[in-house]
Amino acid sequence: MVRKRYTEEQIIGVLKESEAGAKTGELCRKHGMSEGTFYKWKAKYAGLSVNELKRLRSLEEENRRLKQIVAQQAMDSWALKELLSKNF
């Protein structure tokens, strides 16, 4: 089975079609996806616009980078404490 990758804009477009009244089965056949995929998308992206989704992605990326910085600082602090606690 061929696996397709959909952009976030395409996913939101499919969900908008569903909100407009299209039947789920017809949408899934039209776009070549399973109903399970549709419901996963609906749970994840329901109510979001393309702009909100892009903002969400950028905030998630920023959050990931900040967590890495905090982890690096904690590791540096731990290494310094270990170095200072050793008897010379």
VENFEN-V241712 format. One record per residue. N is the residue number from 1. PSI is psi in whole degrees, -180 to 180 (999 if undefined). BURIAL is I if it has 24 or more other ideal C-beta (glycine too) atoms within 12 Angstrom, else O. Layout:
n=N psi=PSI burial=BURIAL
n=N psi=PSI burial=BURIAL
This chain:
n=1 psi=136 burial=O
n=2 psi=131 burial=O
n=3 psi=128 burial=O
n=4 psi=147 burial=O
n=5 psi=127 burial=O
n=6 psi=141 burial=O
n=7 psi=164 burial=O
n=8 psi=-33 burial=O
n=9 psi=-41 burial=O
n=10 psi=-41 burial=O
n=11 psi=-46 burial=I
n=12 psi=-35 burial=I
n=13 psi=-43 burial=O
n=14 psi=-43 burial=I
n=15 psi=-35 burial=I
n=16 psi=-38 burial=O
n=17 psi=-40 burial=O
n=18 psi=-43 burial=I
n=19 psi=-28 burial=O
n=20 psi=-10 burial=O
n=21 psi=2 burial=O
n=22 psi=147 burial=O
n=23 psi=146 burial=O
n=24 psi=-46 burial=I
n=25 psi=-42 burial=O
n=26 psi=-42 burial=O
n=27 psi=-43 burial=I
n=28 psi=-42 burial=O
n=29 psi=-42 burial=O
n=30 psi=-41 burial=O
n=31 psi=-3 burial=I
n=32 psi=49 burial=O
n=33 psi=168 burial=I
n=34 psi=163 burial=O
n=35 psi=-31 burial=O
n=36 psi=-42 burial=O
n=37 psi=-44 burial=I
n=38 psi=-46 burial=I
n=39 psi=-30 burial=O
n=40 psi=-44 burial=O
n=41 psi=-41 burial=I
n=42 psi=-40 burial=I
n=43 psi=-35 burial=O
n=44 psi=-41 burial=O
n=45 psi=5 burial=I
n=46 psi=131 burial=O
n=47 psi=0 burial=O
n=48 psi=144 burial=O
n=49 psi=172 burial=O
n=50 psi=-41 burial=O
n=51 psi=-43 burial=O
n=52 psi=-38 burial=O
n=53 psi=-42 burial=I
n=54 psi=-40 burial=O
n=55 psi=-41 burial=O
n=56 psi=-45 burial=O
n=57 psi=-43 burial=O
n=58 psi=-37 burial=O
n=59 psi=-38 burial=O
n=60 psi=-40 burial=O
n=61 psi=-43 burial=O
n=62 psi=-41 burial=O
n=63 psi=-41 burial=O
n=64 psi=-43 burial=O
n=65 psi=-40 burial=O
n=66 psi=-39 burial=O
n=67 psi=-38 burial=O
n=68 psi=-41 burial=O
n=69 psi=-45 burial=O
n=70 psi=-42 burial=O
n=71 psi=-41 burial=O
n=72 psi=-42 burial=O
n=73 psi=-40 burial=O
n=74 psi=-40 burial=O
n=75 psi=-41 burial=O
n=76 psi=-43 burial=O
n=77 psi=-44 burial=O
n=78 psi=-42 burial=O
n=79 psi=-40 burial=O
n=80 psi=-41 burial=O
n=81 psi=-41 burial=O
n=82 psi=-42 burial=O
n=83 psi=-42 burial=O
n=84 psi=-25 burial=O
n=85 psi=-13 burial=O
n=86 psi=144 burial=O
n=87 psi=133 burial=O
n=88 psi=999 burial=O
